[in-house]
Amino acid sequence: MQIGVLGSGQVGETLANGFLKHGHSVIRGSRDARKLSSWASHAGDAGSTGTFGEAASRAEVVVLAVKGAAAEDVVRALGASTLAGKVVIDATNPIADEPPEGGVLRFFTGPNESLLERLQSIASSARFVKCFSCVGNGLMVNPDFGDTKPTMFIAGDDAAAKQTVESLLDQFGWEYEDMGGAVAARAIEPLCVLWCIPGLLRNEWSHAFKLLKSQPRGVS
């Protein structure tokens, strides 16, 4: 697939490299494409750069990997028509520009809303899927936990869009759990807060979540 990755930070770079690794074409977008010149020089023929609009327009799947505080402005600037009908992977978290308290990040959203829902309301014809928001960038692509695959929690209103994302997660070495519609992002986004606590308190960043399911009685 042709995948547009919006964002010049580490999350965008990690995911872009992962898509290239698994045979996809990638165009990375930034407000200033010059920030991506170093990446482009090593990305090969399947990698290119451009503006946010160019990356989103040319992509089959768009990955939103910008700072959470900027995500709404980026989606508004792109316009609903640019994203109409496209699968948009939302890897953002609504982290506030305030210091954490006791290792606990602060969000600019409330408990009964999510950033995903805000973005979906701005571009209602896009097919948003929450994904990659509950783990650090160092573990997003083919994480190595021995024989155990970690669980990526996803959510979104479009079933076909989630199937597309699940196929990418298969390539990236993840199990996944579909938590339902966009409203479920209210539960997924705070996992970022939980995931970051060991890192912020003890500089431990090498963990991921795993959903365990018990076997029905009589099944071995």
C-alpha positions as CSV (number, residue, x, y, z in Angstrom):
1,M,0.0,0.0,0.0
2,Q,0.9,3.7,-0.3
3,I,1.0,5.0,3.3
4,G,1.2,8.6,4.3
5,V,2.8,9.2,7.6
6,L,2.1,12.7,9.0
7,G,4.7,13.9,11.5
8,S,8.5,14.4,11.6
9,G,9.1,13.0,15.1
10,Q,10.3,9.6,16.4
11,V,6.9,7.9,16.2
12,G,6.4,8.9,12.6
13,E,10.0,7.8,11.7
14,T,9.6,4.4,13.5
15,L,6.3,3.6,11.8
16,A,7.5,4.9,8.4
17,N,10.5,2.6,8.6
18,G,8.3,-0.3,9.7
19,F,6.0,0.1,6.7
20,L,9.1,0.2,4.4
21,K,10.5,-2.9,6.0
22,H,7.3,-4.7,5.2
23,G,7.1,-3.7,1.6
24,H,4.9,-0.7,1.6
25,S,5.6,2.7,-0.1
26,V,5.7,5.6,2.3
27,I,5.4,9.3,1.9
28,R,6.2,11.3,5.1
29,G,4.6,14.6,5.5
30,S,5.6,17.6,7.6
31,R,4.9,21.3,7.8
32,D,8.5,21.7,6.8
33,A,9.6,18.8,4.5
34,R,13.2,19.9,5.0
35,K,13.0,18.3,8.4
36,L,12.7,14.9,6.7
37,S,15.6,15.3,4.3
38,S,17.9,13.0,6.3
39,W,15.3,10.3,6.5
40,A,14.6,10.6,2.8
41,S,18.2,10.1,1.9
42,H,18.1,6.6,3.5
43,A,14.6,5.6,2.7
44,G,15.3,4.3,-0.8
45,D,13.0,4.4,-3.8
46,A,9.9,3.5,-1.8
47,G,10.2,6.5,0.5
48,S,9.4,10.1,-0.3
49,T,8.5,13.3,1.5
50,G,6.2,16.2,1.1
51,T,3.8,18.5,3.0
52,F,1.0,17.1,5.1
53,G,-1.5,17.7,2.3
54,E,0.7,16.0,-0.3
55,A,1.3,13.0,1.9
56,A,-2.4,12.6,2.8
57,S,-3.6,13.1,-0.8
58,R,-1.3,10.5,-2.3
59,A,-1.8,7.9,0.4
60,E,-4.3,5.0,0.7
61,V,-3.8,4.9,4.4
62,V,-2.9,7.9,6.5
63,V,-1.0,7.7,9.8
64,L,-1.5,10.7,12.1
65,A,1.8,10.8,14.2
66,V,1.9,14.4,15.2
67,K,1.9,15.8,18.7
68,G,-1.5,15.3,20.3
69,A,-1.9,19.0,20.9
70,A,-1.5,19.7,17.2
71,A,-3.6,16.9,15.9
72,E,-6.9,18.8,15.6
73,D,-5.3,21.7,13.8
74,V,-3.6,19.4,11.3
75,V,-6.8,17.6,10.5
76,R,-8.7,20.9,10.1
77,A,-6.0,22.2,7.8
78,L,-6.1,19.1,5.6
79,G,-9.8,19.5,5.2
80,A,-12.5,16.9,5.2
81,S,-12.2,16.3,1.4
82,T,-8.6,15.3,1.6
83,L,-9.3,12.6,4.1
84,A,-12.7,11.5,2.8
85,G,-13.0,7.7,2.6
86,K,-9.4,7.1,3.7
87,V,-8.3,4.9,6.6
88,V,-6.6,7.2,9.1
89,I,-4.6,5.6,11.8
90,D,-4.6,7.8,14.9
91,A,-1.4,7.2,16.9
92,T,-1.8,10.4,18.9
93,N,-2.5,11.0,22.6
94,P,-4.0,14.1,24.2
95,I,-1.0,14.9,26.4
96,A,-1.2,18.3,27.9
97,D,1.7,20.8,28.0
98,E,2.0,20.4,31.7
99,P,4.5,18.4,33.8
100,P,3.4,15.0,35.0
101,E,2.4,14.5,38.7
102,G,4.1,11.6,40.4
103,G,4.9,10.0,37.0
104,V,1.3,10.5,35.8
105,L,0.8,12.4,32.6
106,R,-1.9,15.0,32.3
107,F,-4.5,15.0,29.4
108,F,-6.3,17.9,27.9
109,T,-9.4,15.8,27.3
110,G,-11.9,14.7,29.9
111,P,-12.9,11.2,31.0
112,N,-16.0,11.2,28.8
113,E,-14.3,12.1,25.5
114,S,-11.3,11.2,23.5
115,L,-9.0,12.9,21.0
116,L,-10.0,10.3,18.4
117,E,-13.6,11.3,18.7
118,R,-12.7,15.0,18.3
119,L,-10.7,14.2,15.2
120,Q,-13.6,12.0,13.8
121,S,-16.0,14.9,14.3
122,I,-13.7,17.3,12.4
123,A,-13.3,14.9,9.4
124,S,-16.5,12.9,9.6
125,S,-16.0,11.1,6.3
126,A,-12.6,9.8,7.2
127,R,-12.3,6.3,8.7
128,F,-10.3,6.8,11.9
129,V,-8.8,3.9,13.8
130,K,-7.1,4.4,17.1
131,C,-3.8,2.4,17.1
132,F,-0.2,2.5,18.3
133,S,-1.2,4.9,21.2
134,C,-0.6,2.5,24.1
135,V,3.1,1.7,23.6
136,G,6.3,3.7,23.0
137,N,7.8,4.0,19.5
138,G,10.7,1.7,20.3
139,L,8.3,-1.3,20.5
140,M,5.8,-0.4,17.8
141,V,7.4,-2.5,15.0
142,N,8.0,-6.2,15.6
143,P,8.5,-6.1,19.3
144,D,10.6,-8.9,20.8
145,F,9.0,-10.5,23.8
146,G,10.2,-14.1,23.1
147,D,7.2,-16.4,22.4
148,T,4.7,-13.8,23.5
149,K,3.0,-11.3,21.3
150,P,1.8,-8.1,23.1
151,T,-1.7,-6.8,22.5
152,M,-2.5,-3.6,20.5
153,F,-5.9,-2.2,21.4
154,I,-7.8,-0.5,18.5
155,A,-11.1,1.3,18.1
156,G,-13.0,3.0,15.4
157,D,-16.5,3.1,13.8
158,D,-15.6,1.5,10.5
159,A,-15.2,-2.3,10.5
160,A,-13.4,-2.4,7.1
161,A,-10.9,0.2,8.2
162,K,-10.1,-1.8,11.3
163,Q,-9.5,-4.9,9.2
164,T,-7.0,-2.9,7.2
165,V,-5.2,-1.9,10.4
166,E,-5.3,-5.4,11.7
167,S,-3.5,-6.7,8.6
168,L,-0.7,-4.1,9.2
169,L,-0.5,-5.2,12.9
170,D,-0.1,-8.8,11.7
171,Q,3.0,-7.7,9.7
172,F,4.3,-5.7,12.7
173,G,4.1,-8.8,15.0
174,W,1.2,-7.8,17.2
175,E,-1.9,-9.4,18.5
176,Y,-4.8,-7.0,18.5
177,E,-8.1,-6.5,20.3
178,D,-10.9,-4.6,18.7
179,M,-12.5,-2.7,21.5
180,G,-15.4,-1.4,19.4
181,G,-16.4,2.1,18.1
182,A,-14.7,5.4,18.4
183,V,-16.1,5.9,21.9
184,A,-13.8,3.1,23.1
185,A,-10.8,5.4,22.5
186,R,-11.8,7.0,25.8
187,A,-10.5,3.8,27.5
188,I,-7.5,3.2,25.1
189,E,-5.9,6.7,25.2
190,P,-5.4,6.6,29.0
191,L,-3.3,3.4,28.6
192,C,-0.6,5.8,27.5
193,V,-0.6,7.3,31.0
194,L,-0.3,3.9,32.5
195,W,2.4,2.8,30.1
196,C,4.5,5.9,30.8
197,I,4.5,5.6,34.6
198,P,7.4,3.1,34.9
199,G,9.4,5.1,32.4
200,L,8.9,8.5,34.1
201,L,9.5,7.1,37.6
202,R,12.2,4.5,37.0
203,N,13.4,5.0,33.3
204,E,11.8,1.6,32.3
205,W,10.4,1.7,28.8
206,S,10.6,-1.9,27.6
207,H,7.1,-3.1,28.4
208,A,3.8,-3.6,26.6
209,F,0.3,-4.6,27.4
210,K,-1.0,-8.2,27.0
211,L,-4.7,-9.2,27.2
212,L,-5.0,-12.6,28.7
213,K,-8.1,-14.7,28.1
214,S,-9.0,-17.8,30.2
215,Q,-9.9,-21.0,28.4
216,P,-13.5,-22.2,28.8
217,R,-13.7,-25.1,31.2
218,G,-13.0,-28.4,29.5
219,V,-10.9,-26.9,26.8
220,S,-7.2,-27.6,27.0
